[in-house]
Amino acid sequence: MDPPNDVAPADDAGSASPDGPKVVVVMPAYNAAKTLERTYADIPHELVDRIILVDDVSRDETVDVARQLGLDVIIHRQNLGYGGNQKTCYQAALARGADVVVMLHPDYQYDATRIPALIAPILDGEKHLMLGSRFLGDPLAGGMPRWKYVANRFLTGVENLAFGLHLSEYHTGLRAYSRRLLETIPYELNSNDFVFDQELIAQVVAAGMGRRIGEIAVPTRYFEEASSVGFKRSVVYGLSTLRVVARYLLHRIGVRRSAKLTARTPSPPPPPSAA
């Protein structure tokens, strides 16, 4: 897949483990200069081949800090939004040969030392999508505002009912994907906004891969420098999530089929060589 026209060329870094499965960490970044170095320090570098940061026209020194840390840096020429940033992240990771892609918010809100446990079920072939859940622990103790806690519980309950799953959280900024999953679902059709994550999970369920979703407990930290969506944007996000659920249900019962929820057709095998 060709990169979008509004993405500047990336810096290039070498692979750490060319013989085993290739693990690539991607960080969709916007104004993350104050927290990026701490986030980077917690990543288990012995397990990771590449770290790619996609900058969405930050107004601080995010790009300078990323380059000082030696990350692969991709710079959007215009702000594409959180979902648009992730699209570039996954395209870049797949283009670099990733077998497992870890998406990590660079705001130091999620504990990156949990990455080994997060990716283990994917490397073992048991799961295709792993979520780092704040709700398998105590997010309120980590500083989560109570109104966010209640909203998250409500949306997660609705999504569990619609998708037939039993997850503790859908709204996390630490996730891991198998290459097969990212090549199966048409994530490039998703929103460029925050609801991208929920559209992607709906696509995974619609593709028949819902039972291959897992989760682990991940401590979270809320503090001044950590990015956080405000109340107004959260209301928009909640309503958008409910629309995703409605679209999925209409697609599942055949009332209104959605291209977003239709898995890609695998490429046919090459023809046999002539004798």
C-alpha angles and dihedrals in degrees: 000000000000118000117252117268093244095061120097119223117278130239111247128231132178130254121259099203112026095169101054136049109309115238118197124186116207125194121195101208138195120162093340099141095115095053106027097089093051091048091049093050092058095053112106096239094186088069099040126082099188140007115206122191118194111198118208098205096292117198094215135056097286094125093047092050092047092052092047088055091051097245125155101256126203117183123202113219089214133021108271098179131244094296093044089051092053091051089059090045094056095042090052094046093050091046088056092054101258117177092184125026120200116198111204127176107230094218095095091240093120126056106246092189085079092067095100091057090042096056099036096087090050093049088049090053094243100111139027098195127034125187127202101223124205090191096066083071131028111291092177089061087053091057103264110159111248093236089057090049092054094045092049092050091051096048093044090052092051092048093048090054093048097043098038093236135126103218123151093216141009099179106073132133095215115073140147128208135190118234090240091058094050090048091050103049123063095232091158088073092060129104120281089224133080094282088072089095094056093045088053093053090048088053091051091052092045089052090058094252098111093111089057092065116103138170142206132196115267123182115230134208127208115194139141098276095045113102114247133175112238126234097266094049089045091057090051089047092050093051090046090052090053089052089053090053092048091049091050093050093049089048093049095052092043098244095119118008116208127209088211090063097046113099119230117262110246115247112260117250117261116266117263116267117259115256 
